[in-house]
Structure formats: C-alpha cells, structure tokens
Amino acid sequence: MAESFKVTPWEVSGLSGETYEKLIKKFGVKKIDGPLIQKILNTAGSLHPFISLNLFYAERDLGELLDDYRKGNKFYLYTGRGPSGKMHIGHLMPFIFTKWLQEAYGVDLVIQLTDDEKYLVKNLSRKEIDGYVEDNILDILSLGFDPKHTHILVDSKQSGLMYNYAVDVAKHITVSTIKAVFGVKDSDNIGKMFFPSMQIVPSFIIPALTGRKMRCLIPYAIDQDPYFRVARDVIPKLGYYKPSAIISKFLPSLQGDSGKMSSSVESSAIFLSDDDKTVRRKLMKYAFSGGRDTVEEQRKHGANPDIDFAFNAYMMFEADAKKVRQVYDDYKSGRMLSGEMKELAAAKISEKLADMRAMKERIKGNLAPYMFDPSKFSQ
Ligand code: TYM
C-alpha cells in the first residue's frame, strides 16, 4: 500500500501524529527511551523541555557518545541550514536545542550553510540565494552563540576546504543508493546526486583536520535523516566514527495540518522578521487550537497542549522548564483557556524575536569571528 506521507530533505507532506512512529521504523532510528533520558540528565546536568516533552524523540548512537563523554572524550556538534528564504520559528528549533547542548556539554559546534544545495534543488538564482546566506547566518547567530566555539561553513565559500573530503565520500556512494534514499530521478540534474557528499563532510571534518579521534553529534528534524543514514555507512570506511544523531519532530504549520511550518506559505509560518502585531494576528487568526469549543467544556475537560500550536510555539522560547511544565499542566487541566494560551505565546514570541533582532543589529558586518577557520583546530 502506498504511504500517505512523504518525508525527504526536499519534500515533506501528509504528516500526522502516527507518521513519527512510522518514520522510526522506516528510517531505522531509535526512540529516546527512559534510561537514555536519565543519561542525558546525568551528563548535561539538566533536561531541555524539547526532550521532556518528546519533541526531540529519536536518536542514533547517542548513548555511546554520552558514555564516551563521561570517560572524558569530548564530541563536537554539527547542524545546518539551507538558505532558500527568510527563516521562520520552526527553523530555529534545532538551533535553540543545539545551543543548549553546546552550553551543557561545553563543546564546539559546526554550522553548515548549504547554498549549493538550494541552488540545485530550488528554482532560485545564485544572487537570490546569496542574499539569504548572510541574513540566515545573522538570524541563527542572534540566538547568542559563542563565537569562540561556533564555526560556520558556507559551502560555496569554503569549497576548497571541503571538496576533496566530499570526493572521498562520493567515491563510496552508489547511484542506486542516492536514487533510493533521496528519490532522485533520471530527469533530475546531476548536482543532486553529488550534493549529499557535501552535507556529510562536516560530520567528520574536525577529526579529519586534526587527526584526533572524535565523535560528532548532529541535531536535526527528521527530514534530514537520509543524509546521515548514508553518512553512517560511508564515514567508517574513511576511518572515522559514525556520526551520532538527535532527531526532532517538526513544529507544525500554524494551521496544524499535515505540513511542517513552511516558508513558502506566508500564513503557515511565523517569520523571525514578523513584528509584534503580525505575530499576535497570526496566532489569533490561524493558530490551530488543542482547546475545546466552549469555555465550559474547556474548564471541565481541559485542552490537548501537544497538538496546540500556541503551546508548542510558546515552549520553544521559554527556557525555564518548570514554567513550561506549569503552563502545560494548567492548560491540560482546564485552568487555562485557549485565548490565554495564545496571548501568552504571542507575548513570549514577540519578546524573544525583539531580543534576536537587537542582537542581529549588533553582529551585522562582524561575522569573521564565527567563520570556520582550520587554524583554530591545529593545536
Ligand atoms: P533547512 O534549512 O531546511 O532546515 C534547517 C533545520 O531546521 C529543521 N526544520 C525544522 N525543525 C522543526 N520544525 C520545522 N517546521 C522545521 N523545518 C525545518 C531541519 O530539519 C534542519 O535541521 N540541508 C539542510 C541544511 C543542513 C543541515 C545540516 C541540517 C546542512 N547540514 C546538518 C541539519 C544538520 C537544510 O536545508 O535545512
């Protein structure tokens, strides 16, 4: 029977609550279970709400990486962004979580911008994509990443650093693998066949440059898993550890329907550039509610926060896990109403976006300290 959903790095549709369970089997990832949550708590010293609320829900070899960390072996983090448009709050999810990991474990982070990927898969000119590269980098950095431990790779700019490694990767991937894993068709351009090698490179670039054995942990939403499934087959053949992964569900579209939040549908997304009024209007007008039809019913039966857009958006920006839990319990029990949930979300999102815009202004024109510099890894 044909599947009712599609999840690839280049297309996501037909999502439902069950899709995420099905993807665990289909992609061969593992669910994050109780003992692993305990291990995260023991090593990180706290738990991010994205884990306790099951948003980051799957993994690959995370336990092994944390066992090694406990023995004193540091890993590094790697995540990325394809600069094909302005960023919405869904895109921030892996970056917010990665920042928490970076601080909790005290490790380096590589962020890749795949401008080559977007040129190959989207109908956009180089000029349009170039315009998004710096803007997206600023948006990501405005979360407050530490320049000493954050290293940005822009594929088109640092191709000299990455190309030979990408060729090493490409030598071990067959055409049939790329067709099966990414759904590349005979009528597609050949760049789509080669590009996955570029996205795999940062998952071994630090050990490759330093000669040190080091694990890599990659946070991402599950659409990116195909890259790293292939990476795990190839990289051991080059003499490095298989990368580990921590994998999230999507922040849904505002309407809570079968798509992820998407840049191409204005009303499905809250953009980082949206002002307070727009954020509030979008929440009030479009946000899918997990609440009941009437106040009486809501007071009596409570809401379902897990599927409520406003709750999900709120908890993305509230770093205090206790507060998130309190709001979750109040809303679920009926002490809090849907309108109140939306107001709370609007206030929290606006506050955070304003902070980020101020930070963006401060770092504009001063990106050099954040760019990947191999000499920083030479000692
Ligand atoms: P991109 O730009 O499509 O997405 C950036 C990151 O955001 C995740 N994501 C979401 N997470 C939650 N809710 C959503 N609605 C949502 N939409 C997107 C994506 O899974 C991704 O983690 N090819 C990549 C860029 C990349 C990358 C990486 C990503 C290069 N190297 C390593 C992760 C890890 C891309 O186009 O992402």
Boltz pocket constraint, residues with backbone or C-beta under 6 A from the ligand:
constraints:
  - pocket:
      binder: B
      contacts: [[A, 9], [A, 78], [A, 79], [A, 80], [A, 81], [A, 82], [A, 83], [A, 90], [A, 91], [A, 92], [A, 93], [A, 94], [A, 112], [A, 113], [A, 114], [A, 117], [A, 199], [A, 218], [A, 219], [A, 220], [A, 221], [A, 222], [A, 223], [A, 224], [A, 248], [A, 249], [A, 250], [A, 251], [A, 252], [A, 260], [A, 261], [A, 262]]
      max_distance: 6.0
